[in-house]
Amino acid sequence: MTQSAPSLSLVDTDPAELAVDAIVIGLHSQPDEGGAVLPAAGAESIAAAFDGKLTATLALLGATGAPGEVTKLATLGTVSAPLLVAVGLGDEPSGAAPDPETLRRGTGAAVRALAGSATVALALPLPDNAEAPGVLRAILEGALLGGYRFAGYKTKPQPGRREPVAALQVYVPDAADAAAQAEVERAAIVARAVRQTRDWVNQAPNELRPPQFADAVAAAAQGTGLSVEVLDFEALKAGGYGGIVAVGQGSEAPPRLVKLSYTPEGVTDPKRVALVGKGITFDTGGISIKPAAGMWEMKSDMAGAAAVGAVLLAVAALKPNVAVTGYLAIAENMPSGTAYRPGDVITMFNGKRVEVLNTDAEGRMVLADAIARACADGTDYLFETSTLTGGQVVSLGKKISGVMGDADTCERVRAAGTAVGEPAWPMPLPDDVRKGMESDVADICQTNASMDRAGHMLQGGVFLREFVADGVAWAHLDIAGPSFHTGEATGYWTKGGTGVPVRTLLALVDDIAANG
């Protein structure tokens, strides 16, 4: 199903002289100048080639410089590229550098709008200071992600469907600069991980059931240097993974637990990072079945595991000096004669006993086992990500993830997410929510004992906290909304899987590698 990403290279040829199909420049709005627009840095030679008429012409075409706005203009030989694309970057920044996320989104929108072009050059603003690497990274990521398209399952060519851009050139002052070249290499690795996550999330659920998903992850890890462990249904039962077994036993496609491990070479006693992802390949709700409307979106209920698997692939290529292990808890939640039931008491991997009240709260069951296993294996940091609750969407919408855990780790997640354009907001884990989950017959109820959905997102975090070992810095990232985009493409997000929070997790690995 995967479509290859465009090739990516740096050039330092005058943008006006680049022999490409289209060239992209930035455009700033000037609200204090009666709606005038201003070419962004990087477009100087192109603006000069138009003999002072570029901004007036773009304004006549309706360009305002609003963030993400795309305006196309035939150059008629004024510059080497036959097509000029101006992408809005908002007001001119007061400092040296434009906002990286605005650039990331604008670049993604421009590259997507140029589908059908073989080669596209980007002449966008790059400050000549310490902020330049972050800005370049944003441009590169936006370019590689904005043109993503899931290959899909159509049997006939679609009229008017144009192929994504095949080759991207990014104008920089010095194309041979080692730091800039390193950013290209990193962007290619990171974008490949995000695109892989999107591919897995977008795949039809009948083609990516638990055994197939586990096999796909294991196959992708071959030759990367990662060690791979896959526990099948019998091994899960024998190992005491009661939560994964309970959720998966209702499906004829049995569950799996996949462990991917990266160990840095030549590093004595490295910091250890565990990443845990929810991999429910389809969620009907089980016996507590969901409403039919919108249920098809539950093919994305494995987005957390997809992100964790793809992050480990990227880690293997980036080779940070920390040990990173990924745990993908994979199951299909189906109603059947063998499905687990409300009222069941399940013994989890760490020995805790859980009273099940709602089989649609299955994600926390599989995650609890994976978290307990990660802690048993030993780790310093644990980051878990999952499409856990509809309460996340109610509370924070579809673009901001909820993060829960210890305060310091939550702040690290928030900062990492902000830096890469994947915002997350810390949420509390109140004592009264835990009190509401007391069970008469077991150690804890899986949800609020009165079935009250108030604070539903927080209930998930409180439950998962029970399975984190003492002394482990941890955070739970609820990505129910941000992991899957149902609207039209925007910025570097396309319809379907978004790849959130791959870049946040990689930023956290970088942070721990640098700062411990």
VEXTORZA-262505 format. One line per field, with one value per residue (C-alpha): chain; residue in three letters; x, y, z. Coordinates in steps of 0.5 Angstrom, whole numbers, plus 500, padded with zeros to 3 digits. Each point is the difference from the previous one (the first is absolute). Example, Ala and Ser with C-alpha at 12.3 -4.5 7.8 and 13.67 -1.06 7.14 Angstrom:
chain: (A	A)
res: (ALA	SER)
x: (525	502)
y: (491	507)
z: (516	498)
//
This chain:
chain: (A	A	A	A	A	A	A	A	A	A	A	A	A	A	A	A	A	A	A	A	A	A	A	A	A	A	A	A	A	A	A	A	A	A	A	A	A	A	A	A	A	A	A	A	A	A	A	A	A	A	A	A	A	A	A	A	A	A	A	A	A	A	A	A	A	A	A	A	A	A	A	A	A	A	A	A	A	A	A	A	A	A	A	A	A	A	A	A	A	A	A	A	A	A	A	A	A	A	A	A	A	A	A	A	A	A	A	A	A	A	A	A	A	A	A	A	A	A	A	A	A	A	A	A	A	A	A	A	A	A	A	A	A	A	A	A	A	A	A	A	A	A	A	A	A	A	A	A	A	A	A	A	A	A	A	A	A	A	A	A	A	A	A	A	A	A	A	A	A	A	A	A	A	A	A	A	A	A	A	A	A	A	A	A	A	A	A	A	A	A	A	A	A	A	A	A	A	A	A	A	A	A	A	A	A	A	A	A	A	A	A	A	A	A	A	A	A	A	A	A	A	A	A	A	A	A	A	A	A	A	A	A	A	A	A	A	A	A	A	A	A	A	A	A	A	A	A	A	A	A	A	A	A	A	A	A	A	A	A	A	A	A	A	A	A	A	A	A	A	A	A	A	A	A	A	A	A	A	A	A	A	A	A	A	A	A	A	A	A	A	A	A	A	A	A	A	A	A	A	A	A	A	A	A	A	A	A	A	A	A	A	A	A	A	A	A	A	A	A	A	A	A	A	A	A	A	A	A	A	A	A	A	A	A	A	A	A	A	A	A	A	A	A	A	A	A	A	A	A	A	A	A	A	A	A	A	A	A	A	A	A	A	A	A	A	A	A	A	A	A	A	A	A	A	A	A	A	A	A	A	A	A	A	A	A	A	A	A	A	A	A	A	A	A	A	A	A	A	A	A	A	A	A	A	A	A	A	A	A	A	A	A	A	A	A	A	A	A	A	A	A	A	A	A	A	A	A	A	A	A	A	A	A	A	A	A	A	A	A	A	A	A	A	A	A	A	A	A	A	A	A	A	A	A	A	A	A	A	A	A	A	A	A	A	A	A	A	A	A	A	A	A	A	A	A	A	A	A	A	A	A	A	A	A	A	A	A	A	A	A	A	A	A	A	A	A	A	A	A	A	A	A	A	A	A	A	A	A	A	A	A	A	A	A	A	A)
res: (MET	THR	GLN	SER	ALA	PRO	SER	LEU	SER	LEU	VAL	ASP	THR	ASP	PRO	ALA	GLU	LEU	ALA	VAL	ASP	ALA	ILE	VAL	ILE	GLY	LEU	HIS	SER	GLN	PRO	ASP	GLU	GLY	GLY	ALA	VAL	LEU	PRO	ALA	ALA	GLY	ALA	GLU	SER	ILE	ALA	ALA	ALA	PHE	ASP	GLY	LYS	LEU	THR	ALA	THR	LEU	ALA	LEU	LEU	GLY	ALA	THR	GLY	ALA	PRO	GLY	GLU	VAL	THR	LYS	LEU	ALA	THR	LEU	GLY	THR	VAL	SER	ALA	PRO	LEU	LEU	VAL	ALA	VAL	GLY	LEU	GLY	ASP	GLU	PRO	SER	GLY	ALA	ALA	PRO	ASP	PRO	GLU	THR	LEU	ARG	ARG	GLY	THR	GLY	ALA	ALA	VAL	ARG	ALA	LEU	ALA	GLY	SER	ALA	THR	VAL	ALA	LEU	ALA	LEU	PRO	LEU	PRO	ASP	ASN	ALA	GLU	ALA	PRO	GLY	VAL	LEU	ARG	ALA	ILE	LEU	GLU	GLY	ALA	LEU	LEU	GLY	GLY	TYR	ARG	PHE	ALA	GLY	TYR	LYS	THR	LYS	PRO	GLN	PRO	GLY	ARG	ARG	GLU	PRO	VAL	ALA	ALA	LEU	GLN	VAL	TYR	VAL	PRO	ASP	ALA	ALA	ASP	ALA	ALA	ALA	GLN	ALA	GLU	VAL	GLU	ARG	ALA	ALA	ILE	VAL	ALA	ARG	ALA	VAL	ARG	GLN	THR	ARG	ASP	TRP	VAL	ASN	GLN	ALA	PRO	ASN	GLU	LEU	ARG	PRO	PRO	GLN	PHE	ALA	ASP	ALA	VAL	ALA	ALA	ALA	ALA	GLN	GLY	THR	GLY	LEU	SER	VAL	GLU	VAL	LEU	ASP	PHE	GLU	ALA	LEU	LYS	ALA	GLY	GLY	TYR	GLY	GLY	ILE	VAL	ALA	VAL	GLY	GLN	GLY	SER	GLU	ALA	PRO	PRO	ARG	LEU	VAL	LYS	LEU	SER	TYR	THR	PRO	GLU	GLY	VAL	THR	ASP	PRO	LYS	ARG	VAL	ALA	LEU	VAL	GLY	LYS	GLY	ILE	THR	PHE	ASP	THR	GLY	GLY	ILE	SER	ILE	LYS	PRO	ALA	ALA	GLY	MET	TRP	GLU	MET	LYS	SER	ASP	MET	ALA	GLY	ALA	ALA	ALA	VAL	GLY	ALA	VAL	LEU	LEU	ALA	VAL	ALA	ALA	LEU	LYS	PRO	ASN	VAL	ALA	VAL	THR	GLY	TYR	LEU	ALA	ILE	ALA	GLU	ASN	MET	PRO	SER	GLY	THR	ALA	TYR	ARG	PRO	GLY	ASP	VAL	ILE	THR	MET	PHE	ASN	GLY	LYS	ARG	VAL	GLU	VAL	LEU	ASN	THR	ASP	ALA	GLU	GLY	ARG	MET	VAL	LEU	ALA	ASP	ALA	ILE	ALA	ARG	ALA	CYS	ALA	ASP	GLY	THR	ASP	TYR	LEU	PHE	GLU	THR	SER	THR	LEU	THR	GLY	GLY	GLN	VAL	VAL	SER	LEU	GLY	LYS	LYS	ILE	SER	GLY	VAL	MET	GLY	ASP	ALA	ASP	THR	CYS	GLU	ARG	VAL	ARG	ALA	ALA	GLY	THR	ALA	VAL	GLY	GLU	PRO	ALA	TRP	PRO	MET	PRO	LEU	PRO	ASP	ASP	VAL	ARG	LYS	GLY	MET	GLU	SER	ASP	VAL	ALA	ASP	ILE	CYS	GLN	THR	ASN	ALA	SER	MET	ASP	ARG	ALA	GLY	HIS	MET	LEU	GLN	GLY	GLY	VAL	PHE	LEU	ARG	GLU	PHE	VAL	ALA	ASP	GLY	VAL	ALA	TRP	ALA	HIS	LEU	ASP	ILE	ALA	GLY	PRO	SER	PHE	HIS	THR	GLY	GLU	ALA	THR	GLY	TYR	TRP	THR	LYS	GLY	GLY	THR	GLY	VAL	PRO	VAL	ARG	THR	LEU	LEU	ALA	LEU	VAL	ASP	ASP	ILE	ALA	ALA	ASN	GLY)
x: (500	506	502	507	502	502	508	503	506	503	502	503	499	497	492	498	505	498	497	494	493	498	503	497	501	497	495	499	494	500	494	502	502	493	500	507	504	507	505	503	508	503	496	504	503	493	496	506	499	492	503	496	493	500	496	495	499	499	495	496	500	497	506	500	506	495	504	499	497	503	500	502	503	503	506	500	508	501	504	502	495	493	496	501	496	499	498	498	504	496	503	507	504	503	506	504	497	493	496	502	493	497	506	499	492	501	505	496	494	504	503	493	498	505	498	502	506	506	505	499	505	499	502	498	503	506	503	507	501	499	493	501	501	493	497	503	497	493	501	503	494	495	502	501	493	495	501	498	495	497	501	493	496	497	500	499	504	497	498	504	504	507	506	504	506	506	506	501	505	501	504	506	505	505	498	506	500	500	495	495	502	499	493	498	502	496	494	500	500	495	495	501	498	494	498	500	496	495	500	499	494	497	500	493	499	499	507	503	497	505	504	501	502	505	503	500	504	505	501	501	505	504	507	500	504	494	498	493	496	493	495	495	493	503	506	496	495	506	504	494	498	493	497	503	497	493	500	502	496	494	503	502	506	504	504	508	505	506	506	505	507	505	507	505	507	506	496	501	494	495	494	494	493	494	495	493	495	492	499	493	499	493	495	493	499	500	494	499	499	501	495	500	501	507	503	504	505	501	505	505	500	507	503	504	503	501	504	504	502	502	504	504	502	502	504	504	502	501	504	499	505	494	496	493	495	494	494	494	494	495	493	494	494	494	493	500	498	507	501	501	494	498	501	506	506	507	506	505	508	502	495	495	493	495	492	498	494	500	503	501	505	505	506	502	500	505	504	500	503	505	502	501	505	504	501	502	505	503	499	502	494	494	496	493	496	493	493	497	494	495	500	507	496	495	505	505	498	503	507	502	502	499	506	499	506	505	500	508	499	493	504	505	495	496	507	502	493	500	507	498	493	496	497	498	497	501	494	499	500	495	499	493	500	504	495	494	504	500	497	496	504	506	506	497	495	501	496	496	496	494	501	500	504	502	507	501	507	502	497	505	506	498	499	507	504	498	505	506	506	502	506	498	499	494	495	493	499	492	500	493	499	507	502	494	498	493	500	503	507	503	508	504	494	496	494	500	506	504	506	499	504	506	504	499	502	507	501	499	505	505	499	501	507	502	498	498)
y: (500	505	505	502	507	505	501	506	504	507	505	507	502	506	498	505	495	493	496	497	499	505	504	502	506	503	506	504	504	508	502	507	501	499	493	500	494	499	495	496	499	495	503	506	498	498	506	504	496	503	507	502	497	494	502	504	494	495	505	500	493	500	499	503	496	497	493	494	504	498	504	498	504	499	503	500	500	505	495	493	496	501	500	504	498	505	497	505	500	506	506	502	497	505	496	497	493	498	496	493	497	505	498	493	500	505	496	494	504	502	493	497	505	499	492	499	504	495	505	506	505	503	507	501	505	497	504	501	498	495	499	498	493	499	504	496	494	503	501	493	497	504	498	493	499	505	496	493	496	493	495	498	494	503	495	506	506	506	506	506	497	502	497	503	504	495	505	506	505	504	507	501	505	494	493	497	502	494	502	501	494	496	504	497	493	500	503	494	495	504	501	493	498	504	498	493	501	503	494	495	505	501	492	497	496	493	501	502	495	499	494	504	507	496	497	506	504	494	500	507	499	495	503	506	497	500	494	497	496	498	496	497	498	494	503	506	495	496	507	503	505	500	507	499	492	503	505	496	493	503	500	494	504	499	506	501	504	503	502	504	502	504	500	506	497	502	504	497	500	504	503	496	502	496	501	497	500	498	496	498	499	500	502	498	501	493	498	507	502	506	504	499	507	501	494	499	505	495	497	505	498	497	507	500	493	502	506	496	495	506	504	494	499	507	499	495	504	506	496	505	498	498	493	500	494	500	496	499	497	497	498	500	501	496	498	492	494	500	508	503	502	506	497	496	500	500	499	504	499	504	496	505	498	504	500	501	505	502	496	506	502	495	505	500	493	498	506	499	493	503	506	494	496	506	502	493	500	506	508	507	503	497	504	497	502	498	502	498	505	504	504	503	503	503	503	502	499	497	503	500	494	499	498	497	497	503	508	500	495	503	507	496	498	506	504	495	500	507	500	495	503	494	504	496	503	497	498	498	493	502	495	501	496	495	499	499	494	496	493	496	493	502	505	505	501	501	507	504	495	504	500	508	502	507	501	494	501	501	493	497	503	499	492	500	503	494	496	505	497	505	504	500	507	499	504	497	504	499	502	498	506	502	493	500	506	499	507	502	501	506	502	493	496	496	496	494	499	506	496	504	499	497	507	501	493	501	507	497	495	505	504	494	499	507	502	493)
z: (500	501	495	500	503	495	500	504	498	502	494	501	493	499	501	494	495	503	494	504	498	506	505	507	504	506	500	506	502	501	504	501	493	497	499	496	500	501	497	506	500	495	494	499	493	498	502	496	494	500	500	506	498	503	507	496	495	506	503	494	500	507	504	507	504	504	503	496	494	493	494	493	495	493	499	493	499	506	504	498	503	496	506	507	506	506	506	506	506	504	502	500	506	504	502	495	499	498	504	499	500	495	496	500	499	494	497	500	497	495	498	500	495	495	499	493	500	500	503	505	503	506	502	507	505	504	505	501	507	505	499	492	502	503	494	495	503	500	493	498	504	498	493	501	503	497	493	504	497	502	494	501	497	494	494	494	499	503	494	502	506	499	503	506	499	499	501	505	500	506	499	505	500	500	498	502	507	505	505	494	497	507	500	493	503	506	497	495	506	504	494	498	507	500	493	502	506	496	495	506	503	493	498	500	506	497	497	506	506	506	497	493	504	504	494	496	506	501	492	500	506	496	499	504	506	504	504	500	504	498	505	497	504	503	503	502	504	503	502	504	495	503	497	493	500	502	495	494	502	497	493	495	499	506	504	500	504	496	503	496	503	499	503	499	498	505	505	507	504	496	502	498	497	499	495	501	494	500	494	499	493	500	506	500	507	501	504	502	493	497	496	492	498	499	502	494	503	505	495	503	507	499	499	506	499	493	502	505	495	495	505	502	492	500	507	496	495	504	505	506	506	505	500	497	500	497	502	496	503	494	500	497	504	498	502	500	505	502	501	507	504	505	507	498	505	496	503	497	498	507	504	501	499	496	500	493	499	493	495	495	505	497	499	507	501	495	501	508	498	495	506	505	495	499	507	501	495	503	498	502	496	497	495	498	494	498	497	507	501	497	506	497	494	504	505	495	493	494	500	507	504	507	504	507	505	505	499	498	494	498	499	496	495	500	498	495	497	499	497	494	499	504	506	506	507	507	503	508	503	506	506	499	493	503	506	495	497	506	499	505	498	497	500	496	495	493	499	505	505	499	492	501	494	503	499	496	497	507	502	494	503	507	498	497	505	504	496	500	505	505	498	492	497	496	496	496	494	497	493	498	496	498	497	494	496	497	497	493	500	504	500	500	503	495	501	504	505	502	503	506	505	496	500	507	503	495	503	507	499	497	507	504	496	501	507	503)
//
